[in-house]
Amino acid sequence: MRARLLWVASNADGVISVLLAGFVSVLGFTDSVSDSALGNTIALTLAVLAFSVLRDRWHEERDNAVRQEAMTEALQTLRDLPARLDRLSGIDRVLVDTRTTLEETLGVAIVTGSGISRALEEARAQTDRWYFKGATGTYVRAVTLPECVKEARRTRRKLDVRLEILDPTDARLCEDYAQLYRTLADEADGRQSGWTGDGTRRELFATILAACWHQQRYRPMDLSIGLSSVMTTFRWDLSSTSLVITQRGPRFPAMVVRRGRSYYDSWNTELHESLKQSRKLPLERASGIPLSQSPGADEVRALFRALDLRLPDEYEDDDLLDIARKAIQESDPYT
C-alpha cells in the first residue's frame, strides 16, 4: 500500500489529468453543466497535461546537462591520466630505490671489539672459500687458515683459498708499510711504534709458508697467492656467507656485508680482479718441497727457492726458524 501511495505522489500531475479527463467525459454525456463550464474544465485538463509535458522535458534537459557534464569530466580525467601515471611511475621508482637502499642498509652491519672476532668466526663456519686481501695476513695465518682447514676436513669438502698480500721481496714497500704503521700508532712505546720493514717482511714470508704448509696437509685445499705492490690499511675477508672489512685491529670499526647484497657481489668481483693483477706465486712447485710438522731452516729455504722468492742475504738459520715459528705457532693477534 505504501509503495502505491508513493507512486501516486510522484505522478500526481498525471493522475489529476486522468481524473479530470474522466470527469469531463462524464459531464459531456450527462449535459449536467453548461458549455462554458465544460470548456473551462477541458482547458484546465489541457493545462495540467501541458504542465506534465513541460516538467518531463525540463527533467530530461536537466538530466542531459548532468550527463554531459559527467562525460566532460570523464574525458578530462582520461586526458590527464597519462600525466598522472607518469607521476605515479616516478613515485614508484623512488619507492623501489628507497626499498633497495633500506634492504642494502639492513644487510650491512658495523661491529667493533669482540664483535669483529665473532663476525669472522661466523664467516668461517661451514664456508667453502676464503678470499683475503690486505697487508701481512697475520690473522689469516694465525686463525683463519687453521680453523677453515679444520672445518673443511671435518666435513670433507673442498676449500678454495685466495690470498693477496704485500710483496715481501719489495724492501721499499715493506719499509713504507712499517712507517705508515708507526705513524698510526696510538702509543709511543706500543708494539706498533716499533714496527720495522724487516718485521713486515718476516710476517709476509710466514704467511706464505703457513699457506703452503696447510695445503700440503689438506689436499682438497685449492690455494692461490698473489703479491701486491700497493699497500692498503684495510683488510677484506670474504667467505661463502659474508664479507668482513676490517682496519688495523679490533679497536677500529669493521663492516660486515651478508651474502645476497650487492656490496657482497661487487667486492667479490673486486677481489677476484685485484688478485689477477697481482704477481702470482708458482705454488705448483711447492708440492715438490715436503714440509715437516715443524719445518727446519733447510725446508724453509728450499720452499722459497722453489717459489722464486729470494730471501734476504743476511737471513741465517735462526731467522728462518723464526719465520717457521710464526707460520705454524702464531697466536691470535686480536687477543
Residue pairs with C-beta under 8 A, 6 or more apart in sequence:
8 15
13 48
13 51
13 52
13 55
14 52
16 48
17 45
17 48
17 49
17 52
20 41
20 44
20 45
20 48
21 45
23 41
24 38
24 41
24 42
24 45
27 33
27 37
27 38
27 41
28 38
33 41
103 261
104 261
104 262
104 263
107 257
107 258
107 260
107 261
107 263
107 264
108 255
108 256
108 257
108 258
108 261
108 263
109 119
109 255
109 256
110 253
110 254
110 255
110 256
111 118
111 119
111 253
111 254
111 255
111 256
112 250
112 251
112 252
112 253
112 254
113 250
113 251
114 250
115 254
116 244
116 246
116 250
116 254
116 334
117 250
117 334
119 242
119 244
119 254
119 256
120 139
120 143
120 144
120 237
120 244
121 147
122 241
122 242
123 237
123 239
123 241
123 242
123 243
123 244
124 130
124 144
124 147
124 148
124 151
124 239
125 151
125 241
126 151
126 155
126 240
126 241
127 148
127 151
127 239
127 240
127 241
128 152
128 157
128 158
128 159
128 160
128 240
129 159
129 160
129 161
129 162
129 238
129 239
129 240
130 140
130 144
130 145
130 148
130 159
130 160
130 161
130 162
130 237
130 238
130 239
131 161
131 162
131 236
131 237
131 238
131 268
131 271
131 272
131 275
132 140
132 144
132 162
132 163
132 164
132 165
132 235
132 236
132 237
132 238
133 164
133 228
133 232
133 235
133 236
133 271
133 274
133 275
134 140
134 164
134 165
134 232
134 234
134 235
134 236
135 165
135 166
135 177
135 200
135 231
135 232
135 233
135 235
136 165
136 166
136 200
136 203
136 204
136 207
137 163
137 165
137 203
137 204
137 207
138 203
138 207
138 330
138 333
139 235
139 332
139 333
139 334
140 163
140 207
140 237
141 206
141 207
141 210
141 211
141 326
141 327
141 330
142 330
142 331
142 332
142 333
143 332
143 334
144 237
145 161
145 210
145 211
145 214
146 214
148 159
148 161
149 159
149 214
149 217
149 218
149 221
152 158
152 159
152 218
152 220
152 221
153 218
156 220
157 220
158 220
158 221
158 222
159 218
159 220
159 221
159 222
160 221
160 222
161 211
161 215
161 221
161 222
161 223
161 224
162 223
162 224
162 225
162 226
162 271
162 272
162 275
163 207
163 211
163 223
163 224
163 225
163 226
164 225
164 226
164 227
164 228
164 271
164 274
164 275
164 278
165 204
165 207
165 208
165 225
165 226
165 227
165 228
166 173
166 174
166 177
166 200
166 204
166 227
166 228
166 229
166 231
167 173
167 204
167 227
167 228
167 229
167 279
168 174
168 200
168 201
168 204
168 205
168 208
168 227
168 309
169 227
169 309
169 310
170 229
171 197
171 201
173 229
173 231
174 197
174 198
174 200
174 201
174 204
175 196
175 197
175 200
176 231
177 197
177 200
177 231
178 195
178 196
178 197
178 199
178 200
179 197
180 231
180 233
181 192
181 195
181 200
181 248
182 192
182 193
182 194
182 195
184 192
184 233
184 248
185 192
185 193
185 195
186 192
187 193
192 248
198 312
201 312
202 319
202 322
202 323
202 326
203 326
205 304
205 309
205 311
205 323
206 323
206 324
206 326
206 327
206 330
207 327
208 225
208 281
208 304
208 307
208 309
209 291
209 295
209 300
209 303
209 304
209 323
209 324
209 327
210 326
210 327
210 328
210 330
211 223
211 225
212 223
212 283
212 286
212 291
212 303
212 307
213 291
213 295
213 327
213 328
214 221
215 221
215 223
215 283
215 286
216 286
216 287
216 290
216 291
223 283
224 275
224 280
224 283
225 280
225 281
225 283
226 274
226 275
226 276
226 277
226 278
226 279
226 280
226 281
227 278
227 279
227 280
227 281
228 274
228 278
228 279
229 279
233 247
233 248
234 245
234 246
234 247
235 245
235 246
235 247
236 243
236 244
236 245
236 267
236 271
237 243
237 244
237 245
237 246
238 244
238 264
238 267
238 268
238 271
240 259
241 258
241 259
242 256
242 257
242 258
242 259
242 264
243 256
243 257
243 259
243 263
243 264
243 267
243 268
244 254
244 255
244 256
245 254
245 255
245 256
245 257
245 267
246 252
246 254
247 253
247 254
249 333
249 334
250 334
257 263
257 264
257 267
258 264
281 307
281 308
281 309
282 306
282 307
282 308
283 307
285 306
285 307
285 308
286 303
286 306
286 307
288 306
289 299
289 302
289 303
289 306
290 299
291 299
291 303
292 299
293 328
294 324
294 328
295 303
295 324
295 327
295 328
296 321
296 324
297 317
297 318
297 320
297 321
297 324
299 324
300 320
300 321
300 323
300 324
301 311
301 320
304 310
304 311
311 320
